[in-house]
Amino acid sequence: MSLVLRHYLISGRVQGVGYRAFSQEQAESLGLKGWVRNLNSGEVEILAEGSPFALQEFEKALKEGPASSQVDGLKFVDLSDPMELSGFEVIENGEEPWRKDSFV
């Protein structure tokens, strides 16, 4: 099975509404590896690795979000080399995206 590494930025009402925990639950149920965190910009950033099918299902869930959220935008870019990540975790908040060049 080929793995895909995908970098996401999600905007809207996605902080303070359980979006990170929701993302983690969805990722774990699909067997994805990676992390999720809030950014100072108000966006949520996710790095996820898994099969193309699992990532497609994950994106559907991310667009919906938990009941109290409102997703206005979801951007993603595939990165060149999978990192063979382990687990899926909520990490500390970040000031800016992990790879700013991903979304130029």
Biopython code that builds the backbone (N, CA, C, O; Angstrom):
import numpy as np
from Bio.PDB.StructureBuilder import StructureBuilder

atoms = [
    (1, "MET", "N", (0.846, -1.186, 0.000)),
    (1, "MET", "CA", (0.000, 0.000, 0.000)),
    (1, "MET", "C", (0.888, 1.245, 0.000)),
    (1, "MET", "O", (1.824, 1.350, 0.793)),
    (2, "SER", "N", (0.586, 2.179, -0.893)),
    (2, "SER", "CA", (1.365, 3.410, -0.927)),
    (2, "SER", "C", (0.767, 4.424, 0.040)),
    (2, "SER", "O", (-0.450, 4.593, 0.126)),
    (3, "LEU", "N", (1.650, 5.088, 0.758)),
    (3, "LEU", "CA", (1.232, 6.113, 1.712)),
    (3, "LEU", "C", (1.344, 7.486, 1.075)),
    (3, "LEU", "O", (2.224, 7.742, 0.253)),
    (4, "VAL", "N", (0.433, 8.362, 1.473)),
    (4, "VAL", "CA", (0.447, 9.753, 1.034)),
    (4, "VAL", "C", (0.578, 10.611, 2.289)),
    (4, "VAL", "O", (-0.077, 10.349, 3.298)),
    (5, "LEU", "N", (1.425, 11.632, 2.222)),
    (5, "LEU", "CA", (1.584, 12.588, 3.307)),
    (5, "LEU", "C", (0.925, 13.883, 2.860)),
    (5, "LEU", "O", (1.298, 14.453, 1.835)),
    (6, "ARG", "N", (-0.064, 14.352, 3.636)),
    (6, "ARG", "CA", (-0.859, 15.512, 3.252)),
    (6, "ARG", "C", (-0.846, 16.548, 4.368)),
    (6, "ARG", "O", (-0.994, 16.215, 5.544)),
    (7, "HIS", "N", (-0.666, 17.808, 3.982)),
    (7, "HIS", "CA", (-0.627, 18.954, 4.894)),
    (7, "HIS", "C", (-1.900, 19.763, 4.682)),
    (7, "HIS", "O", (-2.209, 20.150, 3.555)),
    (8, "TYR", "N", (-2.643, 20.021, 5.762)),
    (8, "TYR", "CA", (-3.938, 20.709, 5.701)),
    (8, "TYR", "C", (-3.912, 22.015, 6.485)),
    (8, "TYR", "O", (-3.214, 22.131, 7.492)),
    (9, "LEU", "N", (-4.676, 22.990, 6.016)),
    (9, "LEU", "CA", (-5.020, 24.190, 6.778)),
    (9, "LEU", "C", (-6.531, 24.341, 6.687)),
    (9, "LEU", "O", (-7.100, 24.383, 5.596)),
    (10, "ILE", "N", (-7.177, 24.422, 7.855)),
    (10, "ILE", "CA", (-8.631, 24.518, 7.919)),
    (10, "ILE", "C", (-8.981, 25.848, 8.579)),
    (10, "ILE", "O", (-8.444, 26.188, 9.633)),
    (11, "SER", "N", (-9.884, 26.594, 7.951)),
    (11, "SER", "CA", (-10.281, 27.898, 8.492)),
    (11, "SER", "C", (-11.772, 27.922, 8.788)),
    (11, "SER", "O", (-12.534, 27.078, 8.316)),
    (12, "GLY", "N", (-12.164, 28.904, 9.576)),
    (12, "GLY", "CA", (-13.550, 29.059, 9.988)),
    (12, "GLY", "C", (-13.620, 29.091, 11.507)),
    (12, "GLY", "O", (-12.664, 29.493, 12.170)),
    (13, "ARG", "N", (-14.756, 28.666, 12.058)),
    (13, "ARG", "CA", (-14.883, 28.547, 13.516)),
    (13, "ARG", "C", (-14.414, 27.139, 13.881)),
    (13, "ARG", "O", (-15.216, 26.216, 14.029)),
    (14, "VAL", "N", (-13.081, 26.998, 14.023)),
    (14, "VAL", "CA", (-12.476, 25.683, 14.225)),
    (14, "VAL", "C", (-11.593, 25.617, 15.472)),
    (14, "VAL", "O", (-10.941, 24.602, 15.719)),
    (15, "GLN", "N", (-11.572, 26.687, 16.249)),
    (15, "GLN", "CA", (-10.842, 26.654, 17.515)),
    (15, "GLN", "C", (-11.830, 26.857, 18.658)),
    (15, "GLN", "O", (-12.770, 27.646, 18.558)),
    (16, "GLY", "N", (-11.596, 26.128, 19.742)),
    (16, "GLY", "CA", (-12.465, 26.235, 20.909)),
    (16, "GLY", "C", (-13.789, 25.505, 20.743)),
    (16, "GLY", "O", (-14.727, 25.733, 21.508)),
    (17, "VAL", "N", (-13.870, 24.633, 19.751)),
    (17, "VAL", "CA", (-15.127, 23.917, 19.472)),
    (17, "VAL", "C", (-14.928, 22.398, 19.409)),
    (17, "VAL", "O", (-15.828, 21.673, 18.983)),
    (18, "GLY", "N", (-13.758, 21.917, 19.828)),
    (18, "GLY", "CA", (-13.489, 20.479, 19.815)),
    (18, "GLY", "C", (-13.014, 19.949, 18.475)),
    (18, "GLY", "O", (-13.060, 18.743, 18.235)),
    (19, "TYR", "N", (-12.557, 20.838, 17.597)),
    (19, "TYR", "CA", (-12.151, 20.412, 16.257)),
    (19, "TYR", "C", (-10.913, 19.514, 16.286)),
    (19, "TYR", "O", (-10.836, 18.544, 15.532)),
    (20, "ARG", "N", (-9.951, 19.827, 17.144)),
    (20, "ARG", "CA", (-8.736, 18.997, 17.204)),
    (20, "ARG", "C", (-9.061, 17.587, 17.692)),
    (20, "ARG", "O", (-8.589, 16.608, 17.114)),
    (21, "ALA", "N", (-9.861, 17.479, 18.749)),
    (21, "ALA", "CA", (-10.235, 16.154, 19.262)),
    (21, "ALA", "C", (-11.045, 15.387, 18.214)),
    (21, "ALA", "O", (-10.860, 14.182, 18.041)),
    (22, "PHE", "N", (-11.936, 16.083, 17.523)),
    (22, "PHE", "CA", (-12.722, 15.479, 16.455)),
    (22, "PHE", "C", (-11.802, 14.945, 15.358)),
    (22, "PHE", "O", (-11.970, 13.820, 14.887)),
    (23, "SER", "N", (-10.829, 15.762, 14.958)),
    (23, "SER", "CA", (-9.882, 15.364, 13.914)),
    (23, "SER", "C", (-9.084, 14.138, 14.327)),
    (23, "SER", "O", (-8.876, 13.220, 13.535)),
    (24, "GLN", "N", (-8.645, 14.137, 15.567)),
    (24, "GLN", "CA", (-7.875, 12.992, 16.082)),
    (24, "GLN", "C", (-8.728, 11.725, 16.053)),
    (24, "GLN", "O", (-8.257, 10.670, 15.628)),
    (25, "GLU", "N", (-9.962, 11.822, 16.498)),
    (25, "GLU", "CA", (-10.862, 10.662, 16.508)),
    (25, "GLU", "C", (-11.092, 10.137, 15.094)),
    (25, "GLU", "O", (-11.056, 8.929, 14.862)),
    (26, "GLN", "N", (-11.327, 11.040, 14.158)),
    (26, "GLN", "CA", (-11.552, 10.636, 12.769)),
    (26, "GLN", "C", (-10.298, 9.979, 12.181)),
    (26, "GLN", "O", (-10.383, 8.941, 11.524)),
    (27, "ALA", "N", (-9.155, 10.583, 12.421)),
    (27, "ALA", "CA", (-7.892, 10.055, 11.898)),
    (27, "ALA", "C", (-7.616, 8.659, 12.447)),
    (27, "ALA", "O", (-7.244, 7.753, 11.700)),
    (28, "GLU", "N", (-7.797, 8.490, 13.743)),
    (28, "GLU", "CA", (-7.536, 7.188, 14.350)),
    (28, "GLU", "C", (-8.491, 6.130, 13.820)),
    (28, "GLU", "O", (-8.089, 4.984, 13.618)),
    (29, "SER", "N", (-9.751, 6.494, 13.590)),
    (29, "SER", "CA", (-10.712, 5.517, 13.079)),
    (29, "SER", "C", (-10.384, 5.092, 11.648)),
    (29, "SER", "O", (-10.800, 4.020, 11.209)),
    (30, "LEU", "N", (-9.641, 5.925, 10.922)),
    (30, "LEU", "CA", (-9.260, 5.622, 9.540)),
    (30, "LEU", "C", (-7.837, 5.074, 9.427)),
    (30, "LEU", "O", (-7.361, 4.789, 8.328)),
    (31, "GLY", "N", (-7.161, 4.931, 10.568)),
    (31, "GLY", "CA", (-5.797, 4.400, 10.561)),
    (31, "GLY", "C", (-4.751, 5.388, 10.082)),
    (31, "GLY", "O", (-3.679, 4.980, 9.635)),
    (32, "LEU", "N", (-5.041, 6.682, 10.166)),
    (32, "LEU", "CA", (-4.088, 7.700, 9.746)),
    (32, "LEU", "C", (-3.095, 7.994, 10.867)),
    (32, "LEU", "O", (-3.390, 7.797, 12.045)),
    (33, "LYS", "N", (-1.934, 8.460, 10.484)),
    (33, "LYS", "CA", (-0.888, 8.874, 11.417)),
    (33, "LYS", "C", (-0.642, 10.361, 11.208)),
    (33, "LYS", "O", (-0.860, 10.885, 10.116)),
    (34, "GLY", "N", (-0.184, 11.044, 12.267)),
    (34, "GLY", "CA", (0.147, 12.454, 12.126)),
    (34, "GLY", "C", (-0.176, 13.263, 13.346)),
    (34, "GLY", "O", (-0.080, 12.773, 14.471)),
    (35, "TRP", "N", (-0.569, 14.533, 13.128)),
    (35, "TRP", "CA", (-0.863, 15.435, 14.238)),
    (35, "TRP", "C", (-1.806, 16.554, 13.798)),
    (35, "TRP", "O", (-2.008, 16.804, 12.610)),
    (36, "VAL", "N", (-2.376, 17.219, 14.811)),
    (36, "VAL", "CA", (-3.254, 18.368, 14.601)),
    (36, "VAL", "C", (-2.907, 19.418, 15.644)),
    (36, "VAL", "O", (-2.565, 19.081, 16.778)),
    (37, "ARG", "N", (-2.995, 20.700, 15.264)),
    (37, "ARG", "CA", (-2.733, 21.783, 16.214)),
    (37, "ARG", "C", (-3.448, 23.052, 15.766)),
    (37, "ARG", "O", (-3.786, 23.210, 14.593)),
    (38, "ASN", "N", (-3.671, 23.949, 16.715)),
    (38, "ASN", "CA", (-4.207, 25.283, 16.439)),
    (38, "ASN", "C", (-3.065, 26.205, 16.037)),
    (38, "ASN", "O", (-1.931, 26.047, 16.490)),
    (39, "LEU", "N", (-3.384, 27.168, 15.182)),
    (39, "LEU", "CA", (-2.427, 28.206, 14.824)),
    (39, "LEU", "C", (-2.922, 29.545, 15.360)),
    (39, "LEU", "O", (-4.122, 29.736, 15.554)),
    (40, "ASN", "N", (-2.002, 30.462, 15.596)),
    (40, "ASN", "CA", (-2.366, 31.792, 16.090)),
    (40, "ASN", "C", (-3.285, 32.529, 15.126)),
    (40, "ASN", "O", (-4.001, 33.443, 15.534)),
    (41, "SER", "N", (-3.275, 32.150, 13.871)),
    (41, "SER", "CA", (-4.114, 32.788, 12.852)),
    (41, "SER", "C", (-5.593, 32.443, 13.012)),
    (41, "SER", "O", (-6.444, 33.052, 12.364)),
    (42, "GLY", "N", (-5.906, 31.464, 13.879)),
    (42, "GLY", "CA", (-7.282, 31.002, 14.039)),
    (42, "GLY", "C", (-7.570, 29.752, 13.230)),
    (42, "GLY", "O", (-8.650, 29.172, 13.339)),
    (43, "GLU", "N", (-6.606, 29.335, 12.416)),
    (43, "GLU", "CA", (-6.755, 28.122, 11.621)),
    (43, "GLU", "C", (-6.330, 26.897, 12.427)),
    (43, "GLU", "O", (-5.696, 27.012, 13.475)),
    (44, "VAL", "N", (-6.692, 25.729, 11.916)),
    (44, "VAL", "CA", (-6.211, 24.464, 12.445)),
    (44, "VAL", "C", (-5.315, 23.859, 11.369)),
    (44, "VAL", "O", (-5.650, 23.871, 10.184)),
    (45, "GLU", "N", (-4.183, 23.336, 11.796)),
    (45, "GLU", "CA", (-3.223, 22.713, 10.890)),
    (45, "GLU", "C", (-3.145, 21.228, 11.192)),
    (45, "GLU", "O", (-3.134, 20.815, 12.352)),
    (46, "ILE", "N", (-3.091, 20.427, 10.126)),
    (46, "ILE", "CA", (-3.019, 18.979, 10.275)),
    (46, "ILE", "C", (-1.976, 18.423, 9.316)),
    (46, "ILE", "O", (-1.891, 18.845, 8.163)),
    (47, "LEU", "N", (-1.191, 17.482, 9.800)),
    (47, "LEU", "CA", (-0.314, 16.687, 8.962)),
    (47, "LEU", "C", (-0.811, 15.254, 9.106)),
    (47, "LEU", "O", (-0.840, 14.715, 10.212)),
    (48, "ALA", "N", (-1.198, 14.641, 8.003)),
    (48, "ALA", "CA", (-1.761, 13.293, 8.050)),
    (48, "ALA", "C", (-1.132, 12.414, 6.986)),
    (48, "ALA", "O", (-0.863, 12.851, 5.867)),
    (49, "GLU", "N", (-0.906, 11.165, 7.361)),
    (49, "GLU", "CA", (-0.295, 10.202, 6.460)),
    (49, "GLU", "C", (-1.132, 8.931, 6.445)),
    (49, "GLU", "O", (-1.507, 8.412, 7.496)),
    (50, "GLY", "N", (-1.423, 8.433, 5.241)),
    (50, "GLY", "CA", (-2.194, 7.212, 5.125)),
    (50, "GLY", "C", (-2.489, 6.900, 3.674)),
    (50, "GLY", "O", (-1.891, 7.479, 2.768)),
    (51, "SER", "N", (-3.407, 5.989, 3.462)),
    (51, "SER", "CA", (-3.777, 5.613, 2.099)),
    (51, "SER", "C", (-4.585, 6.738, 1.453)),
    (51, "SER", "O", (-5.225, 7.524, 2.151)),
    (52, "PRO", "N", (-4.556, 6.816, 0.133)),
    (52, "PRO", "CA", (-5.353, 7.841, -0.547)),
    (52, "PRO", "C", (-6.841, 7.744, -0.180)),
    (52, "PRO", "O", (-7.494, 8.772, 0.005)),
    (53, "PHE", "N", (-7.377, 6.542, -0.073)),
    (53, "PHE", "CA", (-8.791, 6.375, 0.280)),
    (53, "PHE", "C", (-9.071, 6.908, 1.684)),
    (53, "PHE", "O", (-10.050, 7.625, 1.890)),
    (54, "ALA", "N", (-8.213, 6.562, 2.656)),
    (54, "ALA", "CA", (-8.413, 7.022, 4.036)),
    (54, "ALA", "C", (-8.342, 8.542, 4.108)),
    (54, "ALA", "O", (-9.123, 9.163, 4.830)),
    (55, "LEU", "N", (-7.415, 9.152, 3.367)),
    (55, "LEU", "CA", (-7.307, 10.615, 3.369)),
    (55, "LEU", "C", (-8.533, 11.263, 2.730)),
    (55, "LEU", "O", (-8.972, 12.325, 3.171)),
    (56, "GLN", "N", (-9.080, 10.642, 1.711)),
    (56, "GLN", "CA", (-10.297, 11.171, 1.079)),
    (56, "GLN", "C", (-11.460, 11.155, 2.075)),
    (56, "GLN", "O", (-12.216, 12.123, 2.159)),
    (57, "GLU", "N", (-11.602, 10.073, 2.818)),
    (57, "GLU", "CA", (-12.648, 9.986, 3.834)),
    (57, "GLU", "C", (-12.408, 10.988, 4.960)),
    (57, "GLU", "O", (-13.352, 11.588, 5.475)),
    (58, "PHE", "N", (-11.151, 11.166, 5.337)),
    (58, "PHE", "CA", (-10.771, 12.122, 6.371)),
    (58, "PHE", "C", (-11.182, 13.533, 5.955)),
    (58, "PHE", "O", (-11.730, 14.284, 6.762)),
    (59, "GLU", "N", (-10.921, 13.892, 4.708)),
    (59, "GLU", "CA", (-11.273, 15.230, 4.213)),
    (59, "GLU", "C", (-12.773, 15.479, 4.271)),
    (59, "GLU", "O", (-13.207, 16.583, 4.599)),
    (60, "LYS", "N", (-13.560, 14.472, 3.959)),
    (60, "LYS", "CA", (-15.013, 14.614, 4.070)),
    (60, "LYS", "C", (-15.396, 14.971, 5.503)),
    (60, "LYS", "O", (-16.209, 15.865, 5.734)),
    (61, "ALA", "N", (-14.803, 14.267, 6.454)),
    (61, "ALA", "CA", (-15.092, 14.534, 7.871)),
    (61, "ALA", "C", (-14.595, 15.915, 8.278)),
    (61, "ALA", "O", (-15.286, 16.629, 9.004)),
    (62, "LEU", "N", (-13.402, 16.302, 7.820)),
    (62, "LEU", "CA", (-12.846, 17.612, 8.175)),
    (62, "LEU", "C", (-13.729, 18.747, 7.670)),
    (62, "LEU", "O", (-13.864, 19.768, 8.344)),
    (63, "LYS", "N", (-14.324, 18.585, 6.508)),
    (63, "LYS", "CA", (-15.201, 19.626, 5.959)),
    (63, "LYS", "C", (-16.464, 19.784, 6.799)),
    (63, "LYS", "O", (-17.010, 20.883, 6.896)),
    (64, "GLU", "N", (-16.925, 18.708, 7.398)),
    (64, "GLU", "CA", (-18.108, 18.748, 8.267)),
    (64, "GLU", "C", (-17.732, 19.274, 9.651)),
    (64, "GLU", "O", (-18.380, 20.185, 10.167)),
    (65, "GLY", "N", (-16.695, 18.708, 10.248)),
    (65, "GLY", "CA", (-16.271, 19.093, 11.590)),
    (65, "GLY", "C", (-17.290, 18.682, 12.639)),
    (65, "GLY", "O", (-18.333, 18.117, 12.308)),
    (66, "PRO", "N", (-16.991, 18.963, 13.908)),
    (66, "PRO", "CA", (-17.962, 18.689, 14.960)),
    (66, "PRO", "C", (-19.144, 19.658, 14.865)),
    (66, "PRO", "O", (-19.059, 20.677, 14.179)),
    (67, "ALA", "N", (-20.220, 19.349, 15.536)),
    (67, "ALA", "CA", (-21.467, 20.127, 15.420)),
    (67, "ALA", "C", (-21.283, 21.616, 15.715)),
    (67, "ALA", "O", (-21.938, 22.447, 15.087)),
    (68, "SER", "N", (-20.418, 21.964, 16.644)),
    (68, "SER", "CA", (-20.265, 23.364, 17.040)),
    (68, "SER", "C", (-19.292, 24.149, 16.156)),
    (68, "SER", "O", (-19.078, 25.339, 16.385)),
    (69, "SER", "N", (-18.708, 23.502, 15.160)),
    (69, "SER", "CA", (-17.751, 24.196, 14.292)),
    (69, "SER", "C", (-18.436, 24.701, 13.022)),
    (69, "SER", "O", (-19.573, 24.340, 12.716)),
    (70, "GLN", "N", (-17.712, 25.541, 12.302)),
    (70, "GLN", "CA", (-18.145, 25.974, 10.979)),
    (70, "GLN", "C", (-16.892, 26.070, 10.118)),
    (70, "GLN", "O", (-16.076, 26.975, 10.300)),
    (71, "VAL", "N", (-16.742, 25.153, 9.199)),
    (71, "VAL", "CA", (-15.575, 25.126, 8.332)),
    (71, "VAL", "C", (-15.852, 26.010, 7.116)),
    (71, "VAL", "O", (-16.782, 25.763, 6.348)),
    (72, "ASP", "N", (-15.027, 27.044, 6.959)),
    (72, "ASP", "CA", (-15.163, 27.952, 5.822)),
    (72, "ASP", "C", (-14.202, 27.595, 4.693)),
    (72, "ASP", "O", (-14.483, 27.868, 3.526)),
    (73, "GLY", "N", (-13.082, 26.992, 5.033)),
    (73, "GLY", "CA", (-12.098, 26.643, 4.018)),
    (73, "GLY", "C", (-11.237, 25.480, 4.442)),
    (73, "GLY", "O", (-10.915, 25.325, 5.620)),
    (74, "LEU", "N", (-10.865, 24.662, 3.474)),
    (74, "LEU", "CA", (-9.955, 23.548, 3.712)),
    (74, "LEU", "C", (-8.988, 23.507, 2.534)),
    (74, "LEU", "O", (-9.382, 23.248, 1.397)),
    (75, "LYS", "N", (-7.718, 23.767, 2.826)),
    (75, "LYS", "CA", (-6.675, 23.693, 1.806)),
    (75, "LYS", "C", (-5.772, 22.531, 2.153)),
    (75, "LYS", "O", (-5.535, 22.249, 3.327)),
    (76, "PHE", "N", (-5.267, 21.852, 1.130)),
    (76, "PHE", "CA", (-4.291, 20.812, 1.398)),
    (76, "PHE", "C", (-3.322, 20.702, 0.245)),
    (76, "PHE", "O", (-3.601, 21.110, -0.882)),
    (77, "VAL", "N", (-2.173, 20.135, 0.564)),
    (77, "VAL", "CA", (-1.150, 19.867, -0.439)),
    (77, "VAL", "C", (-0.493, 18.549, -0.072)),
    (77, "VAL", "O", (-0.232, 18.274, 1.099)),
    (78, "ASP", "N", (-0.227, 17.736, -1.091)),
    (78, "ASP", "CA", (0.509, 16.496, -0.869)),
    (78, "ASP", "C", (1.996, 16.823, -0.836)),
    (78, "ASP", "O", (2.504, 17.581, -1.662)),
    (79, "LEU", "N", (2.670, 16.237, 0.129)),
    (79, "LEU", "CA", (4.111, 16.422, 0.247)),
    (79, "LEU", "C", (4.814, 15.238, -0.400)),
    (79, "LEU", "O", (4.235, 14.156, -0.503)),
    (80, "SER", "N", (6.026, 15.426, -0.828)),
    (80, "SER", "CA", (6.694, 14.448, -1.685)),
    (80, "SER", "C", (7.005, 13.112, -1.026)),
    (80, "SER", "O", (6.786, 12.069, -1.642)),
    (81, "ASP", "N", (7.495, 13.108, 0.175)),
    (81, "ASP", "CA", (7.940, 11.859, 0.771)),
    (81, "ASP", "C", (7.200, 11.550, 2.062)),
    (81, "ASP", "O", (7.226, 12.349, 2.999)),
    (82, "PRO", "N", (6.535, 10.388, 2.121)),
    (82, "PRO", "CA", (5.919, 9.980, 3.389)),
    (82, "PRO", "C", (6.980, 9.921, 4.493)),
    (82, "PRO", "O", (8.150, 9.639, 4.232)),
    (83, "MET", "N", (6.553, 10.192, 5.718)),
    (83, "MET", "CA", (7.481, 10.251, 6.840)),
    (83, "MET", "C", (7.373, 9.033, 7.754)),
    (83, "MET", "O", (8.115, 8.927, 8.731)),
    (84, "GLU", "N", (6.459, 8.114, 7.449)),
    (84, "GLU", "CA", (6.233, 6.936, 8.294)),
    (84, "GLU", "C", (6.036, 7.357, 9.749)),
    (84, "GLU", "O", (6.775, 6.938, 10.639)),
    (85, "LEU", "N", (5.039, 8.182, 9.965)),
    (85, "LEU", "CA", (4.696, 8.694, 11.291)),
    (85, "LEU", "C", (4.079, 7.594, 12.131)),
    (85, "LEU", "O", (3.621, 6.581, 11.601)),
    (86, "SER", "N", (4.065, 7.790, 13.433)),
    (86, "SER", "CA", (3.424, 6.809, 14.316)),
    (86, "SER", "C", (2.381, 7.521, 15.167)),
    (86, "SER", "O", (2.665, 8.561, 15.761)),
    (87, "GLY", "N", (1.178, 6.966, 15.225)),
    (87, "GLY", "CA", (0.106, 7.539, 16.022)),
    (87, "GLY", "C", (-0.442, 8.815, 15.421)),
    (87, "GLY", "O", (0.055, 9.306, 14.407)),
    (88, "PHE", "N", (-1.474, 9.348, 16.058)),
    (88, "PHE", "CA", (-2.049, 10.636, 15.667)),
    (88, "PHE", "C", (-2.290, 11.414, 16.941)),
    (88, "PHE", "O", (-3.036, 10.967, 17.813)),
    (89, "GLU", "N", (-1.670, 12.568, 17.059)),
    (89, "GLU", "CA", (-1.743, 13.302, 18.313)),
    (89, "GLU", "C", (-2.152, 14.757, 18.146)),
    (89, "GLU", "O", (-1.978, 15.363, 17.089)),
    (90, "VAL", "N", (-2.697, 15.290, 19.224)),
    (90, "VAL", "CA", (-2.955, 16.722, 19.336)),
    (90, "VAL", "C", (-1.682, 17.306, 19.934)),
    (90, "VAL", "O", (-1.244, 16.885, 21.004)),
    (91, "ILE", "N", (-1.089, 18.277, 19.241)),
    (91, "ILE", "CA", (0.142, 18.880, 19.748)),
    (91, "ILE", "C", (-0.110, 20.321, 20.157)),
    (91, "ILE", "O", (-1.166, 20.892, 19.882)),
    (92, "GLU", "N", (0.882, 20.891, 20.817)),
    (92, "GLU", "CA", (0.769, 22.259, 21.300)),
    (92, "GLU", "C", (0.535, 23.218, 20.133)),
    (92, "GLU", "O", (0.889, 22.935, 18.988)),
    (93, "ASN", "N", (-0.054, 24.328, 20.449)),
    (93, "ASN", "CA", (-0.356, 25.347, 19.448)),
    (93, "ASN", "C", (0.916, 25.825, 18.754)),
    (93, "ASN", "O", (2.003, 25.802, 19.330)),
    (94, "GLY", "N", (0.760, 26.250, 17.527)),
    (94, "GLY", "CA", (1.886, 26.772, 16.766)),
    (94, "GLY", "C", (1.622, 28.189, 16.335)),
    (94, "GLY", "O", (0.475, 28.605, 16.175)),
    (95, "GLU", "N", (2.696, 28.927, 16.148)),
    (95, "GLU", "CA", (2.565, 30.314, 15.722)),
    (95, "GLU", "C", (2.214, 30.406, 14.246)),
    (95, "GLU", "O", (1.360, 31.201, 13.855)),
    (96, "GLU", "N", (2.867, 29.600, 13.429)),
    (96, "GLU", "CA", (2.638, 29.642, 11.991)),
    (96, "GLU", "C", (2.712, 28.225, 11.438)),
    (96, "GLU", "O", (3.181, 27.316, 12.123)),
    (97, "PRO", "N", (2.252, 28.029, 10.201)),
    (97, "PRO", "CA", (2.247, 26.677, 9.633)),
    (97, "PRO", "C", (3.607, 26.012, 9.655)),
    (97, "PRO", "O", (4.644, 26.662, 9.526)),
    (98, "TRP", "N", (3.576, 24.726, 9.819)),
    (98, "TRP", "CA", (4.776, 23.904, 9.870)),
    (98, "TRP", "C", (5.599, 24.060, 8.597)),
    (98, "TRP", "O", (6.823, 24.168, 8.669)),
    (99, "ARG", "N", (4.964, 24.075, 7.452)),
    (99, "ARG", "CA", (5.646, 24.281, 6.169)),
    (99, "ARG", "C", (4.921, 25.383, 5.427)),
    (99, "ARG", "O", (3.992, 25.111, 4.666)),
    (100, "LYS", "N", (5.327, 26.605, 5.634)),
    (100, "LYS", "CA", (4.660, 27.724, 4.977)),
    (100, "LYS", "C", (4.726, 27.616, 3.471)),
    (100, "LYS", "O", (3.819, 28.082, 2.782)),
    (101, "ASP", "N", (5.781, 27.011, 2.938)),
    (101, "ASP", "CA", (5.923, 26.906, 1.487)),
    (101, "ASP", "C", (4.898, 25.979, 0.862)),
    (101, "ASP", "O", (4.714, 25.997, -0.355)),
    (102, "SER", "N", (4.221, 25.162, 1.676)),
    (102, "SER", "CA", (3.222, 24.240, 1.150)),
    (102, "SER", "C", (2.052, 24.971, 0.503)),
    (102, "SER", "O", (1.452, 24.459, -0.442)),
    (103, "PHE", "N", (1.721, 26.156, 0.997)),
    (103, "PHE", "CA", (0.511, 26.841, 0.573)),
    (103, "PHE", "C", (0.775, 28.148, -0.160)),
    (103, "PHE", "O", (-0.069, 29.044, -0.158)),
    (104, "VAL", "N", (1.929, 28.260, -0.781)),
    (104, "VAL", "CA", (2.276, 29.483, -1.526)),
    (104, "VAL", "C", (1.433, 29.574, -2.771)),
    (104, "VAL", "O", (1.566, 30.526, -3.539)),
]
sb = StructureBuilder()
sb.init_structure("model")
sb.init_model(0)
sb.init_chain("A")
sb.init_seg("    ")
for serial, (resi, resn, name, xyz) in enumerate(atoms, 1):
    if name == "N":
        sb.init_residue(resn, " ", resi, " ")
    sb.init_atom(name, np.array(xyz, "f"), 0.0, 1.0, " ", f" {name:<3s}", serial, name[0])
structure = sb.get_structure()
